[in-house]
Amino acid sequence: MTLLTRPQESAAPAPATASATATDDLTHLLFEGTDRSAVHEPWQRLISRQEFRHRPDLTPAERTALSYGRLRLLDDAVDSAAELAREPRRLAAMHEWTGVVDGGLGTLAGIHYNLFLGSLIDHDSGADRDLSDFTSMRRTGTFLCTELAHGNDVAALRTTAELDPATGGFLLHTPTPGARKFMPNTSTTGGPKSAVVAARLLAHGEDQGVFLFLTPLSDETGPLPGVRVRRLPERTGSPVDHCLTSFDRVRLPREALLEGAHGRLGADGTVTGSLGNPRKRFLHSISRVTVGKLCMSGAAVGVTRAALAIAVRYAEQRHISGPRAGERVPLNAHRSHHGRLAEALATSYAMTFLHREVTAAWSWHTEEDRVSAERLVAVAKGWITWQARDITVECRERCGAQGLFPVNGLADFPLNLEGAITAEGDNLVIWVKAAAEMVFHHQSEPPAPTGIPLAEQELTDLTFLRGLLARTEALWQDRTRTALRRAPAGDPVGRWNAASSSALRMVAAHAELRATDAFLGAIADAESPEARTLLTDLCRLFLLSRLGEHTGDLLADGHLAAHHVRTLPLAVDETIAALAPHLTTLVEAFDLPAEFLAAIPIANGEYVEHALPDTPWPSPAPLRPSHSLPRPRRPHTVNF
């Protein structure tokens, strides 16, 4: 049986907290102000329900089935599934909250509403097609793009959809084992399913590029004729019914083809469209992966905040021996403990504010700024999910062995984030693409004159610190361009290899700079002086922590003075000291449902014990006198 026991500790002084007004102000800023009630609160209420309590006691198969059951509860709570699919902010917020309680649910919901239903809606027939089977969850939607032999190289996929001139329909086929669709949730778990399948359109012997095709996969009895599904081994993180899926000349009607302005199939078998280039047509047709990146970022900021809330609560309630005899102090009394949590909190606030900015940029982009908005989404997804993994691992470690038990809520978070790091474009790959674009199509900021001599600049000044981060981005962009110029011509891969390391550092600095600007915007919008002070200290800690590794370059280029470099560690320590009494306030602003936190033992000062029921502790065997202990045997000598 499992017992939850609360340790008996001597009373410790309560941590200092800001006023309720400051906490409310922080929450208001974190969750989009007046839009909070429409964008965030429905999902917050949903995961407060008993059906969404943490269930670590289930088998992987039971957890997968539970995620599908929760997907139906989610659908029941949505006014219009089609409208949800059209709204990136609500989709991202759904992941931000549901990922906290069930990583599998977030995966299934993202696939069904965004990749599947969103793709149907975004194409020509979306307005006229009957979507009721999918909006009512009579059929669950999934998305089949990646192939076993073509991961990030999806433009080279080999699944075919051959035009049948006699019927006007198509024959969907998997020509090689490497063309099997890799990892979609296509098993019979969760009921009948349909898919949007990416396949190469063949018309009259001509390859017209990759298009999407609506394809029924199964009914109540199992896979439909010609559809072959093979379950994949269990992976890390929250379980989902991942499979290999292939097609043996499956017949599809003409209306299965998803068309749009980017590409339409004519009666003569030729494709016309506004983009012309088959690769551009394909990328446009799968543009829903950009919203998917927003969803992955949303899940990452959500679980990061949850992990920090658990770790901070634990550190305030877990007591250890103090420096004086009989004294007990909370873990958070020690700088070695609360310092790491404070730095993680600063980053989590930066992640959240950046996610808000990026989601808004994509939600309201125009065709003119589509490319830059898409690149910003990719850059933010990589940075946010990588930071989230580091922070959730840190939180688990700060909770010691208790954090290893799934019942305490932390163990799954880093594993689930591994999936987010790879999903909707592997982080490194999408950063490489963004880096290549930024080398030529993005110009780092020139230094802004301040009128203040460098020696008089203070490490407490956010404007000064922000300018240093901008100089860091410019430095790495200059190095990247120099490396490209110096590399020998005629070897594109070699030239990029010479520049890619600097280019990726440039992207990282750019992400941190955009996060800083979003942070500064939140500070400007803060209404209470206490909230503004806390946010200013958090932003300062975020910037100081980021600049530490670049002080050598900044000093060499004349952007820092020697005394700045020497005093930076002290500035970090002083900022942490200012924040240390307010860690509880900072996590209370995350506004996690009380029902969620109540189900996490270590978030409530409880420990987890596991013992066999009705089994008494065995009595220790009496020790024999030392002279009666058996003498050790001489080890065998082995000659080689």
Order of alpha helices (4+ residues) and beta strands (2+ residues): beta-alpha-alpha-alpha-alpha-alpha-alpha-alpha-alpha-alpha-beta-beta-beta-beta-beta-beta-beta-beta-beta-beta-beta-beta-beta-beta-alpha-alpha-beta-beta-alpha-alpha-alpha-alpha-alpha-alpha-alpha-alpha-alpha-alpha-alpha-beta
